[in-house]
Every structure is written in structure tokens, then in C-alpha cells.
């Protein structure tokens, strides 16, 4: 019997640093990790303090098969300088979900936790999948923060219209994990093509 030809994994030998922030949509990070790994990626998860209110480091560790990073001052990680090491190791940094608070802190150039320090220290592509209340997403300050980050080359995927935690429908629902995966693959492939030029 002929063996089925295995489909090429589109993120083979790629490292994705997945930043999970404080949003109810954090539970979708587990599905996202699974999809990224199925495409061959190594996924290193970084959590903000607020993210730990929605999903535990243990769950993400089980899904990713890797240590989960959340404490800037922990000494038992396999890196000397954790934020610069993760910034260099990543082929792409993905923030999913990206809360309004985290987007605002990034746009202001804050470096007050591990996640923001990694992003400021990287020169690799950064993609964000926002998730928040529709009024927060529509607020002029949030829109300005997103435009500022787009202006320096950060990619955004979503949000989309869907059910929100407040019980209504609106634009602020995180993009589907499969769509986020496709954006990650597109950004990583674009980076590879630009290196060849």
C-alpha cells in the first residue's frame, strides 16, 4: 500500500513567540498554539500578569511543550538575559489576544513587563490580534494607537464582528485562530522572500 505523501509544514523550524494578554479571548491561545505546532512551529508563550487571570501557565505549557515565560526576574530559565534572548530567537512575535491596554502600552513605548520588553528589543516581525469591547476598539485613542503601530510596520489581524463578553454583538471579537495562523504564515513567508532579494 502506498503511503500518503505528507503535507509540508509551513512553519517548519520557525519559532513563534506568542504573547498572551489579559482578555477573555486568552482561552483561544490554546487552540492557536495547537495550530501553530501542527504547522511545524516551535511556540514559546509569554504571559502578562492579567493573562494569568484567564488561562494558566500550566495549560499553555502542556499545549506548547515548552516553558512559559511570565516572570522577568525568575532565574531558572535557560537564558541569561531573557527579554533580548526571546526577542532574537523569534522568527515572529504574535500578540493574541492583544488587549486595548497592551496596545496602548506598546504605542507609548512602555517597557514595564517581560512582554513589552521583548517587543521593544526585537527587530523581527510583530503581529497583533486585538480582542476587546467594541466601544473600546472604536475609541479614538485605541484607533490612534493601532495606526501608530501600523506606521512602524506592525501587522494586525482582526478584530471581527462577533459575540462580546458583555453579551452584545460588535467589532472587537478576536479573529478565528485559523485566520491568525494564515496571517502568521504569510508574514513569515514574506520575510523569507525579502531576505532572498
ABEGO torsion letter per residue (X at the ends): XBBBBBBBBAABGBBBBBBBBBBAAAAAAAAAAAAAAAAGBBBBBBBBAAAAAABBAAAAAAAAGBBBBABAABAABABABAAAAAAAABABBBBOBBBAAAAAAAAAGBBABAAAAAAAABABBBBBBBBBBAAAAABAAAAAAAAAAAAAGBBBBOBBBBBBAAGBBBBGBBBBAAAAAAAAAAAAAAAAAAAAX
